[in-house]
Amino acid sequence: MSKPNWFYNLRNFPARVTVYCLIFISRILPADRSILFGGNFGVLVWHLFPQWRKTSLRNIELFFDGQKSRSEAWQIGRSAARNVGYHVMEFILMGHRRVEDIIGMVVETEGEAEYRAAYDEGKGVICLGMHYGNWELSATWMQTQVRQIHAVGKKQSDPFFTEIAFPWRSRFGVQNIFAGSQANSAILKALKNGDGLGLVADINGGTTGLFVPFAGILASTVPGPGVLGVRSGAPMFLTICRRLAPGRHRFIARRLNLEGLPEDRKAAQLEILTRVNSLYESVIREDPTQWLWGHKRWKTRPQGESWLY
């Protein structure tokens, strides 16, 4: 049962004030200065919130199997916090800056031709995003430069943040599909129409997730990509915007290999999720400073396994 608005008004008042302050700053400073401010703000939050640091450092330890020194892990986590700050301010700019200025933040592409060609197969394209680089910009770029994108996402528990974020996406033509009882029909319709479907599956899947390896550790994973991959037969692409510098990104599309899947549907779904996680993992290893380490990726454990945090 959702909580009343007064609860969120009270609990999230500091966060709401912070958002309004960042919006104000984004309007009075040039875009490049605003983004730099956001990065510095992210570092400040990293130093002020020990729980975020603790979770990030533990995730880095788990992901790299303890191969990173304390100083290396600290540097990765701190740089990732700066990236989150950049991302937040760039997303705020998406709410009021010219569309062409936002799209212009993508200065390089990788795999664009193969990604475009995949739509010719007529099954739509499943676009696998992740909390990496600027994860909002990738959907915006695909929507405006290639094909209609339908983004699947949950409404935030606090309506304030939903009412801010989703209209900013819609401003660029991205169609939002809210997770829930009506989502399945909307998802299948999008693929049937040959459009792109945006999913993000690099976060903890909770008690409804399926356990497959991520960095060598079983991780509860959102089942959607596996289910849709088997059911639709649509091509699947990792789609991200990797940061080259504040306000400058490379759009990357890498096709997921779907050959040789098991004939059994459930086994095939698990295999797809395993391959998705492997692809996510490879991206993180290429530049670990751009992933969202502050999220408890291995929070949900298989029955009988101990708590990792």
C-alpha positions in Angstrom: 0.0 0.0 0.0 1.4 3.4 -1.0 2.1 5.9 1.7 0.3 9.3 1.8 1.8 12.3 0.2 2.5 14.0 3.5 4.9 11.1 4.4 7.0 11.8 1.4 6.7 15.5 1.8 8.3 15.2 5.2 10.8 12.4 4.6 12.1 13.6 1.3 12.0 17.3 1.9 15.8 17.7 1.9 16.1 15.8 -1.4 13.4 17.8 -3.0 15.0 21.1 -1.9 18.3 19.8 -3.3 16.6 19.0 -6.7 15.1 22.5 -6.9 18.5 24.0 -6.1 20.2 22.0 -8.8 17.5 23.0 -11.3 18.0 26.7 -10.4 21.8 26.3 -10.8 21.3 24.6 -14.2 19.3 27.7 -15.3 21.7 30.4 -14.2 25.0 28.8 -15.2 26.2 27.8 -18.6 25.7 24.2 -19.4 29.3 23.2 -19.1 29.7 24.9 -15.7 26.4 23.3 -14.5 27.7 19.8 -15.3 31.0 20.5 -13.6 29.1 21.7 -10.5 27.1 18.5 -10.6 30.3 16.4 -10.6 31.7 18.3 -7.6 28.4 17.9 -5.8 28.5 14.1 -6.4 31.9 14.0 -4.8 30.6 16.1 -1.8 27.8 13.6 -1.3 30.3 10.7 -1.5 32.2 12.3 1.5 29.1 13.2 3.4 27.2 9.9 3.3 29.2 7.0 4.8 26.6 4.4 3.9 26.9 5.2 0.2 30.7 4.9 0.5 30.5 1.6 2.5 28.1 0.0 -0.1 30.2 1.2 -3.0 33.5 -0.1 -1.5 31.9 -3.4 -0.7 30.5 -3.8 -4.2 33.9 -3.1 -5.7 35.5 -5.7 -3.4 32.9 -8.3 -4.5 33.0 -7.4 -8.2 36.8 -7.6 -8.4 37.1 -10.5 -5.9 39.2 -8.4 -3.5 41.9 -7.7 -6.2 41.6 -3.9 -5.8 43.5 -2.2 -3.0 41.7 0.1 -0.6 43.1 3.2 -2.3 42.1 1.8 -5.8 38.6 1.0 -4.6 38.3 4.4 -3.0 39.3 6.1 -6.3 36.9 4.0 -8.3 34.0 4.8 -5.9 34.8 8.5 -5.7 35.1 8.8 -9.5 31.8 7.0 -9.9 30.1 9.4 -7.5 31.4 12.3 -9.6 29.9 10.6 -12.6 26.6 10.3 -10.9 26.8 14.0 -10.2 27.5 14.7 -13.9 24.6 12.5 -14.9 22.1 14.2 -12.5 22.9 17.6 -13.8 22.9 16.5 -17.5 19.5 14.9 -16.9 18.3 18.2 -15.3 19.5 20.0 -18.4 17.4 17.6 -20.5 14.4 19.2 -18.8 14.8 22.7 -20.3 17.7 22.9 -22.7 17.2 22.8 -26.5 16.8 19.2 -27.9 19.6 19.7 -30.3 22.0 20.8 -27.5 21.2 17.6 -25.6 21.6 15.3 -28.6 24.8 17.1 -29.4 26.3 15.7 -26.2 26.8 12.4 -28.2 29.9 13.1 -30.2 30.9 9.6 -31.1 29.1 6.3 -31.9 30.1 2.6 -31.8 28.0 -0.1 -33.4 25.5 2.3 -34.8 25.2 0.7 -38.2 24.5 -2.8 -36.8 22.0 -1.3 -34.4 20.1 0.5 -37.1 20.1 -2.6 -39.4 18.6 -4.7 -36.7 15.3 -2.9 -37.1 15.1 -4.3 -40.6 14.5 -7.8 -39.2 11.0 -6.6 -38.3 10.8 -7.9 -34.7 11.7 -4.7 -32.9 14.8 -4.3 -30.9 15.3 -4.9 -27.1 17.7 -2.2 -25.9 19.5 -3.2 -22.7 20.5 -0.2 -20.7 22.4 0.0 -17.5 23.2 2.6 -14.8 26.4 3.6 -16.5 27.8 6.8 -18.0 24.6 8.8 -18.8 21.8 6.2 -18.8 19.1 8.7 -19.7 21.0 10.1 -22.8 21.2 6.7 -24.6 17.4 6.4 -24.8 17.1 10.0 -25.9 19.7 9.6 -28.6 18.1 6.4 -30.0 14.6 8.0 -30.0 15.6 11.1 -31.9 18.2 9.6 -34.2 17.0 6.0 -35.0 13.6 4.8 -34.0 10.7 5.1 -31.5 11.8 3.9 -28.0 9.5 2.7 -25.3 11.2 2.7 -21.9 10.0 0.3 -19.2 10.3 1.7 -15.7 8.8 1.8 -12.3 7.0 4.8 -10.8 9.0 6.1 -7.9 7.6 5.6 -4.5 7.6 9.4 -4.1 5.4 10.9 -6.9 7.5 14.0 -6.8 10.4 12.3 -8.6 8.1 10.5 -11.1 6.4 13.7 -12.0 9.8 15.3 -12.7 11.7 12.5 -14.5 9.1 11.0 -16.8 8.0 14.3 -18.5 11.7 15.1 -19.2 11.9 11.7 -21.1 8.7 12.4 -22.9 10.0 15.8 -24.0 12.2 13.9 -26.5 9.5 11.5 -27.6 10.4 8.5 -25.4 7.3 6.6 -24.6 7.1 5.5 -20.9 5.7 2.1 -20.0 5.0 1.9 -16.3 5.8 -1.5 -14.8 2.6 -3.2 -13.7 -0.4 -5.3 -14.8 -0.8 -3.4 -18.1 2.9 -3.4 -19.0 3.1 -6.8 -20.8 0.6 -5.8 -23.5 2.3 -2.5 -24.1 5.7 -4.1 -24.3 4.6 -6.8 -26.8 2.8 -4.1 -28.8 5.9 -2.0 -29.0 8.0 -4.9 -30.4 5.2 -6.0 -32.7 5.2 -2.5 -34.2 9.0 -2.9 -34.8 10.0 -0.3 -32.2 12.7 -0.2 -29.7 12.1 -1.4 -26.1 14.3 0.0 -23.4 15.0 -2.2 -20.3 17.5 -1.7 -17.5 18.5 -5.0 -15.8 21.7 -4.3 -13.9 20.1 -3.7 -10.5 19.0 -6.2 -7.8 16.0 -8.1 -9.1 14.6 -8.7 -5.6 12.5 -11.8 -4.6 11.0 -12.0 -8.1 14.3 -12.1 -9.8 16.2 -15.1 -11.2 19.6 -16.0 -9.8 22.4 -16.0 -12.4 26.1 -15.2 -12.1 27.3 -11.6 -12.1 31.0 -11.1 -11.6 31.1 -14.8 -10.4 28.5 -14.3 -7.7 24.9 -15.4 -8.0 22.8 -12.3 -8.3 19.0 -11.8 -8.4 18.4 -10.5 -11.9 15.3 -8.9 -13.4 13.8 -11.7 -15.5 12.3 -9.4 -18.3 15.2 -9.7 -20.8 15.2 -13.5 -20.6 11.4 -13.8 -20.9 11.2 -11.3 -23.8 14.2 -12.7 -25.6 12.7 -16.1 -25.8 9.1 -15.0 -26.4 9.8 -12.4 -29.1 12.9 -13.5 -30.8 13.8 -9.9 -31.2 17.5 -8.9 -31.5 19.0 -7.6 -28.2 21.6 -4.8 -27.9 23.5 -3.4 -25.0 22.9 0.4 -25.4 24.8 2.9 -23.3 26.3 6.3 -23.5 29.9 6.2 -22.1 31.2 9.5 -20.8 34.3 10.8 -22.6 34.2 14.1 -20.6 31.6 16.2 -18.9 28.9 16.8 -21.5 30.5 14.5 -24.1 29.6 10.9 -24.7 30.0 7.9 -27.0 26.9 6.0 -27.9 27.7 2.3 -27.8 25.5 -0.5 -29.2 26.7 -4.2 -28.8 24.5 -7.0 -30.0 23.9 -9.9 -27.6 24.7 -13.3 -29.0 21.5 -15.4 -28.9 22.8 -18.4 -30.8 22.9 -21.8 -29.3 20.2 -21.3 -26.7 18.8 -24.3 -24.9 15.5 -25.7 -26.3 13.9 -25.6 -22.9 12.3 -22.2 -22.4 13.2 -21.7 -18.8 16.8 -22.8 -19.4 16.9 -20.4 -22.4 15.7 -17.5 -20.3 18.4 -18.2 -17.7 21.1 -18.5 -20.4 20.0 -15.1 -21.9 20.2 -13.5 -18.4 23.6 -15.0 -17.9 24.8 -13.5 -21.2 23.3 -10.2 -20.4 25.1 -10.0 -17.1 28.4 -11.1 -18.8 28.0 -8.2 -21.2 27.2 -5.8 -18.4 30.3 -7.0 -16.5 32.6 -6.5 -19.5 31.4 -2.9 -19.8 32.1 -2.2 -16.2 35.6 -3.7 -16.4 36.4 -1.5 -19.3 35.8 1.6 -17.1 34.5 0.9 -13.6 34.4 4.6 -12.7 31.1 5.0 -14.6 28.8 2.4 -12.9 26.4 3.0 -10.0 28.4 1.3 -7.3 26.2 2.6 -4.5 23.4 0.2 -5.3 23.4 -3.2 -3.4 23.5 -5.4 -6.4 23.8 -8.6 -4.4 21.3 -7.7 -1.8 18.8 -10.5 -2.4 20.5 -13.9 -1.7 19.6 -17.5 -2.6 18.0 -19.3 0.2 20.6 -20.3 2.8 23.3 -17.9 1.6 24.6 -15.3 4.0 24.1 -11.5 3.8 26.9 -9.9 1.8 26.6 -6.3 3.1 
